[in-house]
Amino acid sequence: MTDARKAASAARRKANRARGKARDYERVRARAVLPNTRVMITRRCHDRRFFLSAFGDPRKGHTPEQTSNFYGYTVARAVKKYGALFHGGVQMGDHHHNNITDRLGNRPDYKNSVHGNLARGLNARFGRFDSVWSGGGSCDTVTPSDDETLEDMAYSDCNPQRAGLVKWGHLWPGFTTYGWRFGETRRFKRPDWYYDPKKPDNPEVIELTRTRPDIFPELTDDELSDKLFDRCLEIERGVQAEMKAQNRRFMGVRKLAKTKWWRRAKSPEKRFGIVPTVAGSRPSKRREELRKNEAWRREYAEQRDNLRRGLPATLPHGAYFLPVIYKVPVKPP
């Protein structure tokens, strides 16, 4: 490690210690899980491996259609089981994005279903037994504003283009909601190599509908679909202009087909940055949400301390793990 990197690492540790000392309550890792919360869920594969790659060994049936169908079926199954509203998503080679509204406030169960079944199914497909996901867990970014929700959906739809993989979204061979209209439904067939057909949660065919989020109420479904597509087109053209200025070319489907699932991404990776919990290009809105989160964590820490000392404790509304597992009472909304 160079002297500059050592100095930067020491500065980060000093700043983290100062932030911890400034907090007047014990650290809280819990986050509020509230109903009707719009959120973008992101999770990365272990060691940035291409476990979610659309390609594989065609001799074993590892085709783009098989992988895309498996991903779509898994997401649709979780959406139906946990009552989430699905707004968009994409299956990249080494990570994925889901844009949902957590209508019933059970986002942890939704994520466990999606990530657990994807991991077991991919291991079964590749004949491996190790971790599929990065140990850091998923990144859940709450999107409180209409503009941020639209931007996050466009980010998911245009992720392959931003990564320099395909020039246009419809060329992406993996699962993507690029081009889906709000209210449009796609059907996915149960993979015969993973899901048990005897279980009622695993129908032979399942449907996944792209539901419009509760944003821009003045627009119809078609107008909102057009607004999203226009934004995607703007992003695509911006990426194409940037690639041309840098004298770079998109990888393309033919070269993507040579990608092996056991390889890993080689692009530079940002480390030690801040993991966002609230999306917000408007600083005032972001600060407002962060202040609410701070107040919630302070109340949670106080009630958790009462619980440890054997005193009566009622956790703030949105607490999830302790109420579900240990039946600790929760305040009403």
Protein Blocks (a to p, Z undefined) as FASTA:
>chain_A
ZZklmmmmmmmmmmmmmmmmmpccdcdfbdcddehiacddddddehhiaklbcbdcfkno
pafklmmmmmmmmmmmmmmmnopacfbdcddfkbccdddddfkopmmmmmmmmmmmmmmm
mmmmnopabdfbdfkbpaddddfbfklmmmmmmmmmmmmmmnomambfklpmbdcfehia
ghiacdddddfklbcckbmklcfbdcdddddddehklbcfklmmmmmmmmmmmmmmmmmm
mmmmnopacebjmlmmmpcfkbccfbdcdehiacdfbdcfblklmmmmmmmmmmmmmmmm
mmmmmmmnopacdddehiaklmmmnopacddZZ
